Amino acid sequence: MAAFKAILRVRSSRPAAVLVSLVLWMGCGTSVATAGILSAAQEQLLNSAATAFAQGDYRPAADALPELENTYMGPWVGYWSLQPRLNIMTQRQYQRYTLHYPGGVAHHLLRRQWLLELARRKDWPDFTQVYQDGSPPDLISLRCDAARDPLLRTSLVVAPFFLWSSAPANDQACNAMARVYLAQGQIKTSELWHRLQQMYEASAFSAALRFAPFLPPPQSGQLAQTVTAPATWISQQIQQYGTGNWPAGQAHLLVLALLRLAAIHPADAARFVQTLDALDAADKSLLLYNAAYHATLSFCSESGHWYAQAYAADPQFHPRPRLLAWMVRTALRDGDWNMVELATRQMGAVQRQQRQWQFWSAIAQLQLGQTQAAYTALAALESPWTYYGQLAMATLNRPLILKSGDPPAPIEVSATPVNNAPGRTAITLYHLGLYFDALAEWDQFLKGLNGPAEIEAAARTAFQHEAWLLGIHASSLIRGGKDWRQGYVLPYAQEISAAAAQTGLRRAFLAGLIRQESGFAFGIQSDVGAQGLMQVMPATARWLQTHVAGAATADLHSVDGNLTLGSHYLSLQQQHFGGSELLAAAAYNAGPGAPQRWLGRWTPPPGPWAGPIFTANIPFRQTRHYVQSVLTNTVVYAAILDRKPQTIWPEWRLGTNP
C-alpha cells in the first residue's frame, strides 16, 4: 500500500477557484468549521509536506507538524512525517502519534503498516501491544502474524490450518505462520497435502516448494521434480508402480504433478488422467477441470471437450468458482448453451447470484427455447447503469432513453454538513493529489451518511469543489440513480469535444474511457507510471510526439496535452481494429498486440453476440472489466450528449460501428 500511495503524485497546482471555494466551504456555518480554516502560511506548509511525502520525503511534514498538528489536517501531516521512515521508526514515536490522533483513516493506515513492520522485525512484544490496542485488523497477513506471535498464539480463535487455507497461496506471512505450526505438529500432514494442492492450483509453485521439508521423507525429496519436470516424473513413477495402486504419498504427488502439467501442457495432463487408475473419480474431475481452464485461457479448441470430460468423471465434484466461470466462457465460444446451463447450475449460491452468470443463464434459456423464463430473468436484470443490465435491455430490444424533462442536479455548497471532518479532509487530500488517501477518507465520510439523499448531496458537494473522482464514487453507491448527470458529470467538456473532433472519435466514447481511466482526476498517476486524465504512459507520449503531427507539441502533464496524446493513441487503435470501439478500448488497456493475438487464436462468428462473447473471454480480468465499464459509460454519455434514445447493440460489435 505504501508503494501505491507514493506514486499518486500531484501534477499541477490546485486551481485558485477551487482553493477559494474550499476555504469558503470550510469557513461557513459553525465554530467547528471555522476551526478548520488554514492560514495562507499553513496552506503553503501543507502543500510542501504533501508534495514531499508523495516523493518519499518525511522531513517537510515533520517540520510543518508543529504548525498543523491541531488543524483538521493534523492526523495526515503526522502520518506523512512517519510513514516514509517506517523501517527506522520506534514504538515510542508510534505511541506519541496515536496518543494525539487516536482514530481516523490516517491512524488506521499507520497502525496497519506499523504492525506489518513489527512482524517483519519479529518484535513480538511491541506487535502484541499494538495488535491488542484496537480492533483486530482486517488484513489476513496480520492475523497470520498474530498467530505466530508467541504472546498472542494462545488467544488464536481459529485453527491454524483454517487460517492458512483461507489466505492467498503466496501470502508470505501466512506461509511463515504455517511453517511454525507444522514444526510443532499442529498442522497435520493430510492438511499439508490439501494446502499444497491449493497452491498448485493457484500456480504458486515456488511457495509450495518451501514446504517440502515437512513432507514424509520419500515425498519431500521428490516435490521439486513435480514442478521442474512433471511429465518425466510421472513417466518414471508409471514405470515403477504401473497405472494403479500407488502408495498414498506417491498418489498425492501424482495429483500435484498433474496440476503442474495442466498449467503448462494441458493436453499431456488430460492424456495422463485418462490412463491412470491411481486417480479416483474426484481427482480425475479436478485435474480435467484444471486442464480445461488453462487451455481455455489460450483459446485451445479442446478446452470445451475437457470440461465435458471433467463433469462426466464425477458429476458430484464441486469445482472452484474460477473453473466454473471459465467453463461458461468456453461454452459461449463453442455455442454450447447446454454447457452454459450445466456450469451455472453447478455454481454456489453466491456465485450464481452475480449478474454476469444470471445474464448468460438467461441467454442459454432463450437459445434453448425457454423463452418465458429467459425474458423474466432479463427483465429483472435490465438497467442503464451496468454492463449486463444494458445487455439485458438490448436483448429485450429496449433502447436506453434519457428523459428530456430531467432537471439538472442542483449544486449547493451547503448540501453537505460543513463540520464533517472526513468529508472536508477528503476534498483537501484530493486537491493535494493524494487520491488514494482522499478516497479512503471519503469512504469513511460516506459511511456516516444516512441514505441516498445525503449521499447525493455529498456527491454534489464534491462536484462543486471539482473533486470529480470523489463525486463519481459517491454516485456509484446510489442504487438505481434518479438523475443521469449525478454520476456522469463531464468536466473538461470543451477540451474533450475538441480532442474528439481532432481525432475522429465520438465524444461519448472518449468521455466514457476517461471516466474509467481516471475519474477525471487530472493529476493522477498509476503504479506503472501512466499519467493524467487518459493515463498515458511517458514512452507512448514520446512515440506519439515523434510520429503523429497533431501530437508533436502536446504536454503530457497538461489537460489539453494529455487529451491530445491519449485521443490520438485511442484513435489509432480504433482505426486499426476497423472502427470497433470495443477492440479499441481493449487495445488501449492491454496494448494493441493483445486483442490482435486473441482474435488470431479465436474469431467469434458474426452476429450481435460476437462482441459480448469476445469480451467475456478476454483472459485478463482487469481488461475484461475495463472494456465492459468503458462501453457502459459510452452508452450513458451518448444518451446525455446526443439527447436521443440509444440503440445498445452497436457498442459491442467487433467490426465497424454504423
C-alpha positions as CSV (number, residue, x, y, z in Angstrom):
1,M,0.0,0.0,0.0
2,A,2.8,2.4,0.9
3,A,4.3,2.0,-2.6
4,F,0.9,2.7,-4.2
5,K,0.4,5.8,-2.2
6,A,3.8,7.1,-3.2
7,I,3.1,7.0,-6.9
8,L,-0.1,9.1,-6.7
9,R,1.6,12.4,-7.3
10,V,0.3,15.9,-7.8
11,R,0.9,17.1,-11.4
12,S,-0.1,20.7,-11.2
13,S,-1.0,23.3,-8.6
14,R,-4.5,23.4,-7.2
15,P,-6.9,25.7,-9.2
16,A,-7.3,29.0,-7.5
17,A,-11.1,28.9,-7.8
18,V,-11.2,25.5,-6.0
19,L,-9.0,26.8,-3.2
20,V,-11.2,29.8,-2.6
21,S,-14.4,27.8,-2.7
22,L,-12.9,25.1,-0.4
23,V,-11.9,27.7,2.1
24,L,-15.4,29.3,2.0
25,W,-17.0,25.9,2.5
26,M,-14.8,25.2,5.5
27,G,-15.4,28.6,7.0
28,C,-19.2,28.9,6.8
29,G,-21.7,27.9,9.5
30,T,-20.2,26.7,12.8
31,S,-17.3,27.1,15.1
32,V,-16.2,23.6,14.3
33,A,-15.9,24.5,10.6
34,T,-14.2,27.8,11.5
35,A,-11.5,25.9,13.4
36,G,-10.7,24.1,10.2
37,I,-9.6,27.2,8.3
38,L,-5.9,27.2,7.3
39,S,-3.9,30.4,7.0
40,A,-2.0,31.2,3.8
41,A,1.2,30.1,5.6
42,Q,-0.3,26.9,6.8
43,E,-1.6,26.2,3.2
44,Q,1.9,26.6,1.9
45,L,3.3,24.2,4.6
46,L,0.6,21.7,3.8
47,N,1.3,21.7,0.1
48,S,5.0,21.3,0.6
49,A,4.5,18.5,3.1
50,A,2.2,16.6,0.8
51,T,4.4,17.0,-2.3
52,A,7.4,15.8,-0.4
53,F,5.5,12.9,1.1
54,A,4.5,11.8,-2.4
55,Q,8.2,11.6,-3.2
56,G,9.0,9.6,-0.1
57,D,10.4,12.5,1.9
58,Y,9.1,12.9,5.5
59,R,11.1,16.0,6.6
60,P,8.8,18.8,5.3
61,A,5.9,17.2,7.1
62,A,7.9,16.8,10.3
63,D,8.9,20.5,10.1
64,A,5.3,21.6,9.4
65,L,3.7,19.4,12.1
66,P,4.0,22.0,15.0
67,E,2.0,24.5,12.9
68,L,-0.5,22.0,11.6
69,E,-0.9,19.3,14.3
70,N,-4.1,20.9,15.8
71,T,-5.8,21.6,12.4
72,Y,-8.1,19.2,10.6
73,M,-5.2,18.0,8.6
74,G,-3.0,17.3,11.6
75,P,-3.5,13.5,11.5
76,W,-2.3,13.3,7.9
77,V,0.6,15.6,8.4
78,G,1.7,13.5,11.3
79,Y,1.3,10.4,9.2
80,W,3.4,11.9,6.4
81,S,6.1,12.6,8.9
82,L,6.3,8.9,10.0
83,Q,5.2,6.6,7.2
84,P,8.3,7.2,4.8
85,R,10.6,6.1,7.7
86,L,8.7,3.1,9.0
87,N,11.9,1.0,8.8
88,I,13.6,3.1,11.4
89,M,10.5,4.3,13.4
90,T,10.2,3.4,17.1
91,Q,7.4,2.3,19.2
92,R,7.6,5.5,21.2
93,Q,7.1,7.6,18.0
94,Y,4.1,5.5,17.1
95,Q,2.6,5.8,20.6
96,R,3.0,9.6,20.5
97,Y,1.1,9.7,17.3
98,T,-1.7,7.5,18.5
99,L,-2.0,9.5,21.7
100,H,-2.6,12.7,19.8
101,Y,-4.6,11.1,17.0
102,P,-6.4,8.0,18.5
103,G,-8.7,7.4,15.5
104,G,-9.4,8.2,11.8
105,V,-8.2,6.9,8.5
106,A,-4.6,8.1,8.8
107,H,-4.3,6.4,12.2
108,H,-5.8,3.2,10.7
109,L,-3.3,3.2,7.9
110,L,-0.3,3.8,10.2
111,R,-1.4,1.1,12.6
112,R,-1.7,-1.5,9.9
113,Q,1.7,-0.6,8.3
114,W,3.4,-0.4,11.7
115,L,2.1,-3.9,12.6
116,L,3.5,-5.3,9.3
117,E,6.8,-3.7,10.1
118,L,6.9,-5.0,13.7
119,A,6.1,-8.5,12.3
120,R,8.9,-8.2,9.8
121,R,11.3,-7.3,12.7
122,K,9.8,-10.1,14.8
123,D,9.4,-7.5,17.6
124,W,6.6,-9.5,19.2
125,P,6.3,-7.5,22.5
126,D,5.5,-4.3,20.6
127,F,3.5,-6.2,18.0
128,T,1.3,-7.6,20.8
129,Q,0.7,-4.2,22.3
130,V,-0.3,-2.5,19.1
131,Y,-2.4,-5.5,18.0
132,Q,-4.3,-5.6,21.3
133,D,-4.8,-1.8,21.4
134,G,-7.6,-1.7,18.9
135,S,-9.9,-3.8,16.8
136,P,-8.5,-6.9,15.1
137,P,-7.0,-5.9,11.7
138,D,-8.9,-7.0,8.6
139,L,-5.7,-7.9,6.8
140,I,-5.3,-11.7,6.8
141,S,-1.5,-11.3,6.7
142,L,-1.7,-9.6,10.1
143,R,-4.0,-12.3,11.5
144,C,-1.3,-14.8,10.5
145,D,1.4,-12.7,12.1
146,A,-0.6,-12.6,15.3
147,A,-1.0,-16.4,15.1
148,R,2.8,-16.8,15.1
149,D,3.3,-14.2,17.8
150,P,4.4,-16.2,20.9
151,L,2.5,-13.7,23.1
152,L,-0.8,-14.0,21.1
153,R,-0.7,-17.6,19.9
154,T,-2.7,-18.9,22.9
155,S,-5.6,-16.5,22.0
156,L,-5.9,-17.8,18.5
157,V,-9.7,-18.2,17.8
158,V,-9.4,-20.3,14.6
159,A,-7.5,-23.4,13.8
160,P,-4.1,-22.6,12.1
161,F,-4.9,-24.6,9.1
162,F,-8.2,-22.9,8.6
163,L,-6.4,-19.5,8.7
164,W,-3.7,-20.7,6.3
165,S,-6.1,-22.3,3.8
166,S,-8.1,-19.0,3.7
167,A,-5.1,-16.9,2.7
168,P,-3.8,-16.3,-0.8
169,A,-1.4,-19.1,-1.8
170,N,1.6,-16.7,-2.0
171,D,0.9,-14.9,1.3
172,Q,4.3,-14.8,3.0
173,A,3.1,-14.1,6.5
174,C,0.5,-16.9,6.4
175,N,3.1,-19.3,4.9
176,A,5.6,-18.4,7.6
177,M,2.9,-19.0,10.3
178,A,2.1,-22.4,8.8
179,R,5.8,-23.5,9.0
180,V,5.7,-22.7,12.7
181,Y,2.7,-24.8,13.3
182,L,3.9,-27.6,11.0
183,A,7.2,-27.8,13.0
184,Q,5.1,-28.1,16.2
185,G,2.9,-30.8,14.7
186,Q,-0.3,-28.7,15.0
187,I,-1.0,-28.8,11.2
188,K,-1.4,-32.4,10.1
189,T,0.3,-34.0,7.1
190,S,-3.1,-34.6,5.4
191,E,-3.8,-30.8,5.8
192,L,-0.5,-30.0,4.3
193,W,-1.3,-32.1,1.2
194,H,-4.6,-30.3,0.8
195,R,-2.9,-26.9,1.1
196,L,-0.2,-27.9,-1.4
197,Q,-3.0,-28.8,-3.9
198,Q,-4.4,-25.3,-3.4
199,M,-1.0,-23.8,-4.1
200,Y,-0.5,-25.8,-7.3
201,E,-4.0,-24.9,-8.5
202,A,-3.0,-21.2,-7.9
203,S,0.3,-21.8,-9.7
204,A,2.2,-20.8,-6.5
205,F,4.9,-23.4,-7.1
206,S,7.8,-21.5,-5.5
207,A,5.8,-21.0,-2.3
208,A,4.8,-24.7,-2.3
209,L,8.4,-26.0,-2.6
210,R,9.3,-24.3,0.7
211,F,7.1,-26.9,2.4
212,A,9.0,-29.9,1.0
213,P,10.9,-30.4,4.3
214,F,7.6,-31.0,6.1
215,L,6.5,-33.9,3.9
216,P,7.4,-37.5,4.7
217,P,11.0,-38.5,3.5
218,P,10.0,-40.4,0.4
219,Q,8.0,-37.5,-0.9
220,S,10.0,-34.5,0.4
221,G,12.8,-35.2,-2.0
222,Q,10.6,-35.5,-5.0
223,L,8.4,-32.4,-4.6
224,A,10.7,-30.3,-6.7
225,Q,10.5,-32.7,-9.6
226,T,6.8,-32.3,-9.8
227,V,7.4,-28.7,-10.6
228,T,10.5,-28.7,-12.8
229,A,9.8,-31.9,-14.8
230,P,6.3,-33.2,-14.1
231,A,5.9,-35.3,-17.2
232,T,9.2,-37.0,-16.7
233,W,8.5,-37.7,-13.1
234,I,5.1,-39.2,-13.9
235,S,6.5,-41.4,-16.6
236,Q,9.2,-42.7,-14.1
237,Q,6.6,-43.4,-11.5
238,I,4.4,-45.3,-14.0
239,Q,7.5,-47.5,-14.8
240,Q,7.8,-48.3,-11.1
241,Y,4.2,-48.6,-9.9
242,G,2.2,-49.1,-13.1
243,T,-1.1,-47.2,-13.7
244,G,-2.8,-48.1,-10.4
245,N,-2.4,-48.9,-6.7
246,W,0.2,-46.3,-6.0
247,P,1.4,-45.7,-2.4
248,A,-0.7,-42.9,-0.8
249,G,2.2,-40.4,-0.6
250,Q,3.1,-41.0,-4.3
251,A,-0.6,-40.6,-5.3
252,H,-0.6,-37.2,-3.6
253,L,2.5,-36.2,-5.5
254,L,0.9,-37.5,-8.7
255,V,-2.1,-35.1,-8.3
256,L,0.4,-32.2,-7.8
257,A,2.5,-33.2,-10.8
258,L,-0.6,-33.4,-13.0
259,L,-1.8,-30.0,-11.7
260,R,1.6,-28.5,-12.7
261,L,1.4,-30.3,-16.1
262,A,-2.1,-29.0,-16.7
263,A,-0.7,-25.4,-16.3
264,I,2.0,-25.9,-19.0
265,H,0.8,-28.7,-21.2
266,P,-3.0,-29.3,-20.7
267,A,-3.2,-31.9,-23.5
268,D,-0.5,-34.0,-21.9
269,A,-2.2,-33.8,-18.5
270,A,-5.5,-34.8,-19.9
271,R,-3.9,-37.9,-21.6
272,F,-2.3,-39.0,-18.4
273,V,-5.6,-38.6,-16.5
274,Q,-7.4,-40.9,-18.9
275,T,-4.9,-43.7,-18.4
276,L,-4.1,-43.6,-14.6
277,D,-6.2,-45.7,-12.4
278,A,-4.3,-44.5,-9.4
279,L,-6.6,-41.4,-9.5
280,D,-10.1,-41.6,-8.1
281,A,-13.1,-40.0,-9.8
282,A,-12.8,-36.7,-7.8
283,D,-9.1,-36.4,-8.6
284,K,-9.8,-37.0,-12.3
285,S,-12.5,-34.4,-12.3
286,L,-10.3,-31.9,-10.5
287,L,-7.4,-32.4,-13.0
288,L,-9.6,-32.3,-16.1
289,Y,-11.2,-29.0,-14.9
290,N,-7.8,-27.5,-14.4
291,A,-6.5,-28.7,-17.8
292,A,-9.6,-27.2,-19.4
293,Y,-9.2,-24.0,-17.5
294,H,-5.6,-23.4,-18.6
295,A,-6.4,-24.5,-22.2
296,T,-9.2,-22.1,-22.5
297,L,-7.1,-19.1,-21.5
298,S,-5.1,-19.7,-24.6
299,F,-8.2,-20.3,-26.7
300,C,-7.5,-24.0,-27.2
301,S,-10.3,-25.6,-29.1
302,E,-10.2,-28.8,-27.0
303,S,-11.0,-27.0,-23.7
304,G,-14.7,-27.5,-24.1
305,H,-14.2,-31.2,-24.6
306,W,-12.1,-31.4,-21.4
307,Y,-14.7,-29.5,-19.4
308,A,-17.3,-32.1,-20.5
309,Q,-15.0,-34.9,-19.5
310,A,-14.4,-33.3,-16.2
311,Y,-18.1,-33.2,-15.4
312,A,-18.6,-36.8,-16.6
313,A,-15.7,-38.1,-14.5
314,D,-17.5,-37.1,-11.3
315,P,-20.8,-35.2,-11.5
316,Q,-20.7,-34.7,-7.7
317,F,-17.4,-32.9,-7.7
318,H,-17.6,-29.2,-6.8
319,P,-15.2,-27.1,-8.9
320,R,-13.8,-23.8,-7.7
321,P,-15.7,-20.7,-8.9
322,R,-12.9,-19.7,-11.2
323,L,-13.1,-23.0,-13.1
324,L,-16.9,-22.8,-13.5
325,A,-16.6,-19.2,-14.7
326,W,-14.3,-20.2,-17.5
327,M,-16.4,-23.2,-18.2
328,V,-19.3,-20.8,-19.0
329,R,-17.0,-18.6,-21.2
330,T,-15.7,-21.7,-23.1
331,A,-19.2,-22.8,-23.7
332,L,-20.1,-19.3,-25.0
333,R,-17.2,-19.6,-27.5
334,D,-18.4,-23.0,-28.6
335,G,-22.0,-22.0,-28.8
336,D,-22.8,-24.9,-26.3
337,W,-25.8,-23.5,-24.5
338,N,-26.4,-26.8,-22.6
339,M,-22.9,-26.5,-21.1
340,V,-23.7,-22.9,-20.1
341,E,-26.7,-24.1,-18.2
342,L,-24.7,-27.1,-16.7
343,A,-22.0,-24.8,-15.4
344,T,-24.3,-22.2,-13.9
345,R,-26.3,-24.9,-12.1
346,Q,-23.1,-26.1,-10.5
347,M,-22.3,-22.7,-9.1
348,G,-22.8,-22.0,-5.4
349,A,-25.5,-19.6,-4.4
350,V,-23.2,-16.6,-4.1
351,Q,-21.6,-17.0,-7.5
352,R,-24.9,-17.9,-9.2
353,Q,-26.3,-14.5,-8.0
354,Q,-23.7,-12.5,-9.9
355,R,-25.3,-10.5,-12.7
356,Q,-23.0,-12.0,-15.4
357,W,-24.0,-15.6,-14.7
358,Q,-27.7,-14.7,-14.3
359,F,-27.5,-13.0,-17.7
360,W,-25.7,-15.8,-19.6
361,S,-28.0,-18.4,-18.0
362,A,-31.0,-16.4,-19.3
363,I,-29.4,-16.2,-22.8
364,A,-28.9,-20.0,-22.6
365,Q,-32.6,-20.4,-21.7
366,L,-33.5,-18.2,-24.7
367,Q,-31.4,-20.2,-27.1
368,L,-32.8,-23.5,-25.7
369,G,-36.4,-22.4,-26.3
370,Q,-37.3,-21.5,-22.7
371,T,-38.5,-18.1,-23.8
372,Q,-40.7,-17.0,-20.9
373,A,-38.2,-17.9,-18.2
374,A,-35.5,-16.1,-20.2
375,Y,-37.5,-12.9,-20.6
376,T,-38.4,-12.9,-16.9
377,A,-34.8,-13.2,-15.9
378,L,-33.7,-10.5,-18.4
379,A,-36.4,-8.1,-17.2
380,A,-35.1,-8.4,-13.7
381,L,-31.5,-7.6,-14.8
382,E,-32.2,-4.6,-17.1
383,S,-30.6,-1.4,-16.0
384,P,-28.9,1.6,-17.8
385,W,-26.1,1.7,-15.3
386,T,-24.5,-1.8,-15.6
387,Y,-22.9,-3.7,-18.4
388,Y,-25.1,-6.7,-18.1
389,G,-28.1,-4.5,-17.4
390,Q,-27.6,-2.8,-20.7
391,L,-27.1,-6.1,-22.5
392,A,-30.4,-7.3,-21.0
393,M,-32.1,-4.1,-22.4
394,A,-30.5,-4.8,-25.8
395,T,-31.7,-8.4,-25.8
396,L,-35.2,-7.2,-24.9
397,N,-35.0,-4.6,-27.8
398,R,-35.3,-1.7,-25.4
399,P,-33.3,1.5,-26.1
400,L,-31.7,3.5,-23.5
401,I,-33.6,6.8,-23.1
402,L,-32.7,10.0,-21.3
403,K,-35.9,11.7,-20.2
404,S,-35.9,15.2,-21.7
405,G,-37.6,16.6,-18.6
406,D,-35.0,15.5,-16.1
407,P,-33.8,18.6,-14.3
408,P,-30.1,19.1,-13.8
409,A,-28.7,18.2,-10.4
410,P,-28.6,21.3,-8.2
411,I,-25.2,22.3,-6.9
412,E,-25.2,23.6,-3.4
413,V,-22.1,24.1,-1.2
414,S,-24.3,23.8,1.9
415,A,-25.6,20.4,0.8
416,T,-23.1,18.5,3.0
417,P,-22.6,19.4,6.7
418,V,-19.6,21.6,6.8
419,N,-18.5,20.3,10.2
420,N,-17.9,16.8,9.0
421,A,-14.1,16.4,9.2
422,P,-13.7,13.3,6.9
423,G,-15.5,15.0,4.0
424,R,-13.5,18.2,4.3
425,T,-10.3,16.3,4.7
426,A,-11.0,14.0,1.7
427,I,-11.5,17.0,-0.6
428,T,-8.3,18.6,0.7
429,L,-6.4,15.4,0.1
430,Y,-7.9,15.2,-3.4
431,H,-6.6,18.6,-4.4
432,L,-3.2,17.8,-2.9
433,G,-3.0,15.0,-5.4
434,L,-3.2,12.2,-2.8
435,Y,-6.1,10.4,-4.4
436,F,-5.8,7.1,-2.7
437,D,-5.9,8.7,0.7
438,A,-8.7,11.0,-0.4
439,L,-10.9,8.0,-1.4
440,A,-10.1,6.3,2.0
441,E,-11.3,9.5,3.9
442,W,-14.3,9.8,1.6
443,D,-15.4,6.3,2.2
444,Q,-15.3,7.0,6.0
445,F,-17.4,10.1,5.4
446,L,-19.9,8.3,3.2
447,K,-20.4,5.5,5.8
448,G,-21.6,8.1,8.3
449,L,-24.4,9.4,6.0
450,N,-28.0,8.3,6.1
451,G,-29.5,7.1,2.9
452,P,-29.3,8.1,-0.8
453,A,-30.4,11.7,-0.3
454,E,-27.3,12.5,1.9
455,I,-25.0,10.6,-0.5
456,E,-26.4,12.6,-3.4
457,A,-25.7,15.8,-1.5
458,A,-22.2,14.6,-0.8
459,A,-21.6,13.9,-4.5
460,R,-22.9,17.4,-5.4
461,T,-20.5,18.9,-2.9
462,A,-17.6,17.0,-4.3
463,F,-18.5,18.2,-7.8
464,Q,-18.8,21.8,-6.6
465,H,-15.2,21.6,-5.4
466,E,-14.1,19.8,-8.6
467,A,-13.3,16.6,-6.7
468,W,-14.7,14.6,-9.6
469,L,-13.4,11.2,-8.7
470,L,-15.0,11.5,-5.2
471,G,-18.3,12.6,-6.6
472,I,-18.4,9.7,-9.1
473,H,-17.6,7.3,-6.3
474,A,-20.4,8.6,-4.1
475,S,-22.8,8.4,-7.0
476,S,-21.9,4.8,-7.7
477,L,-23.3,3.9,-4.2
478,I,-26.7,5.1,-5.1
479,R,-28.7,2.2,-6.5
480,G,-30.9,2.9,-9.5
481,G,-29.9,6.5,-9.9
482,K,-32.6,9.2,-10.3
483,D,-30.6,11.8,-12.3
484,W,-28.4,10.7,-15.2
485,R,-26.0,13.5,-14.6
486,Q,-25.5,12.7,-11.0
487,G,-22.7,10.2,-11.6
488,Y,-21.9,11.1,-15.2
489,V,-20.6,14.5,-14.9
490,L,-18.4,15.8,-17.8
491,P,-15.7,18.2,-16.7
492,Y,-13.3,19.4,-19.4
493,A,-16.3,19.1,-21.8
494,Q,-14.9,21.6,-24.3
495,E,-11.4,20.1,-24.3
496,I,-12.9,16.6,-24.7
497,S,-15.1,17.7,-27.6
498,A,-12.1,19.4,-29.3
499,A,-9.9,16.3,-28.9
500,A,-12.7,14.0,-30.2
501,A,-13.2,16.3,-33.3
502,Q,-9.5,16.4,-34.0
503,T,-9.1,12.6,-33.9
504,G,-12.4,11.4,-35.2
505,L,-13.6,9.8,-32.0
506,R,-17.1,10.0,-30.6
507,R,-17.3,12.4,-27.7
508,A,-19.3,9.8,-25.7
509,F,-16.6,7.1,-26.3
510,L,-13.8,9.4,-25.3
511,A,-15.6,10.6,-22.2
512,G,-16.6,7.0,-21.2
513,L,-13.0,5.9,-21.4
514,I,-11.7,8.9,-19.4
515,R,-14.3,8.2,-16.7
516,Q,-12.9,4.7,-16.3
517,E,-9.2,5.7,-16.7
518,S,-9.0,8.5,-14.1
519,G,-12.5,9.6,-13.0
520,F,-11.5,13.0,-14.4
521,A,-8.7,13.4,-11.7
522,F,-6.2,15.1,-14.0
523,G,-3.2,14.8,-11.7
524,I,-3.4,11.0,-11.1
525,Q,-0.6,8.6,-11.8
526,S,-0.8,4.9,-11.9
527,D,1.6,2.4,-10.3
528,V,3.3,1.8,-13.7
529,G,3.6,5.5,-14.5
530,A,0.6,6.2,-16.6
531,Q,-0.4,9.8,-16.2
532,G,-3.2,12.2,-16.4
533,L,-6.8,12.1,-17.5
534,M,-6.2,9.5,-20.1
535,Q,-3.4,7.7,-18.2
536,V,-0.9,7.9,-21.0
537,M,2.5,6.2,-20.5
538,P,5.5,8.5,-21.0
539,A,7.0,6.2,-23.6
540,T,3.7,6.2,-25.5
541,A,3.7,10.0,-25.3
542,R,7.2,10.3,-26.7
543,W,6.3,7.9,-29.6
544,L,3.2,10.0,-30.4
545,Q,5.1,13.2,-30.3
546,T,7.6,12.0,-32.9
547,H,5.2,10.0,-35.2
548,V,1.9,12.0,-35.1
549,A,1.9,15.6,-36.3
550,G,-1.1,16.6,-34.3
551,A,0.6,15.5,-31.0
552,A,4.1,16.8,-31.7
553,T,3.9,19.7,-29.1
554,A,1.5,18.1,-26.7
555,D,2.4,18.3,-23.0
556,L,1.7,15.1,-21.2
557,H,1.1,16.9,-17.9
558,S,-1.4,19.5,-19.1
559,V,-5.1,18.8,-19.6
560,D,-5.1,19.7,-23.2
561,G,-1.8,17.9,-24.0
562,N,-2.8,14.7,-22.2
563,L,-6.2,14.7,-24.0
564,T,-4.4,15.2,-27.3
565,L,-1.9,12.4,-26.7
566,G,-4.5,10.0,-25.4
567,S,-7.1,10.6,-28.0
568,H,-4.6,10.3,-30.9
569,Y,-3.5,6.9,-29.5
570,L,-7.1,5.8,-29.0
571,S,-8.0,6.8,-32.5
572,L,-5.1,4.9,-33.9
573,Q,-6.3,1.8,-32.1
574,Q,-9.9,2.2,-33.4
575,Q,-8.7,2.7,-36.9
576,H,-6.5,-0.4,-36.7
577,F,-9.5,-2.5,-35.5
578,G,-11.9,-1.5,-38.2
579,G,-13.7,1.2,-36.2
580,S,-14.6,-1.1,-33.3
581,E,-14.8,0.9,-30.0
582,L,-14.8,-2.4,-28.1
583,L,-11.4,-3.5,-29.6
584,A,-10.0,0.0,-29.4
585,A,-10.8,0.0,-25.6
586,A,-9.2,-3.4,-25.2
587,A,-6.1,-2.3,-27.0
588,Y,-5.9,1.0,-25.1
589,N,-5.8,-1.0,-21.8
590,A,-3.9,-4.1,-22.7
591,G,-1.8,-2.9,-25.7
592,P,-2.7,-3.4,-29.4
593,G,-0.9,-6.8,-29.6
594,A,-3.3,-8.4,-27.0
595,P,-6.6,-8.2,-28.9
596,Q,-4.8,-8.9,-32.1
597,R,-3.4,-12.1,-30.5
598,W,-6.8,-13.1,-29.1
599,L,-8.5,-12.6,-32.5
600,G,-5.8,-14.7,-34.1
601,R,-6.5,-17.6,-31.8
602,W,-10.3,-17.4,-32.0
603,T,-12.6,-15.2,-34.1
604,P,-16.2,-15.1,-32.9
605,P,-18.9,-15.9,-35.6
606,P,-20.7,-12.8,-36.9
607,G,-23.8,-11.6,-35.2
608,P,-24.9,-9.4,-32.3
609,W,-23.4,-11.8,-29.7
610,A,-19.8,-11.7,-31.1
611,G,-18.8,-8.6,-29.1
612,P,-20.2,-9.7,-25.7
613,I,-18.8,-13.2,-26.1
614,F,-15.4,-11.9,-27.1
615,T,-15.4,-9.5,-24.1
616,A,-16.4,-12.3,-21.7
617,N,-13.4,-14.3,-23.0
618,I,-10.7,-11.7,-22.5
619,P,-8.2,-13.6,-20.5
620,F,-7.1,-10.6,-18.3
621,R,-9.7,-9.9,-15.7
622,Q,-8.7,-6.2,-15.4
623,T,-9.0,-5.6,-19.1
624,R,-12.3,-7.5,-19.3
625,H,-13.8,-5.3,-16.6
626,Y,-12.3,-2.2,-18.2
627,V,-13.8,-2.8,-21.6
628,Q,-17.2,-3.5,-20.0
629,S,-17.1,-0.3,-18.0
630,V,-15.9,1.9,-20.9
631,L,-18.7,0.6,-23.1
632,T,-21.3,1.0,-20.4
633,N,-20.1,4.6,-19.8
634,T,-20.2,5.3,-23.5
635,V,-23.9,4.4,-23.9
636,V,-24.8,6.7,-21.0
637,Y,-22.7,9.6,-22.2
638,A,-24.2,9.2,-25.7
639,A,-27.7,9.5,-24.3
640,I,-26.7,12.6,-22.4
641,L,-24.7,14.3,-25.2
642,D,-26.9,13.3,-28.2
643,R,-30.2,13.7,-26.2
644,K,-31.8,10.9,-28.0
645,P,-32.5,7.2,-27.4
646,Q,-29.5,4.9,-27.8
647,T,-29.6,1.6,-29.5
648,I,-27.2,-0.5,-27.4
649,W,-26.2,-3.3,-29.7
650,P,-23.8,-1.4,-32.0
651,E,-21.5,-0.6,-29.0
652,W,-20.5,-4.3,-28.8
653,R,-19.8,-5.0,-32.4
654,L,-16.3,-6.2,-33.3
655,G,-16.4,-4.6,-36.8
656,T,-17.1,-1.0,-37.9
657,N,-19.8,0.8,-36.0
658,P,-22.6,2.2,-38.2
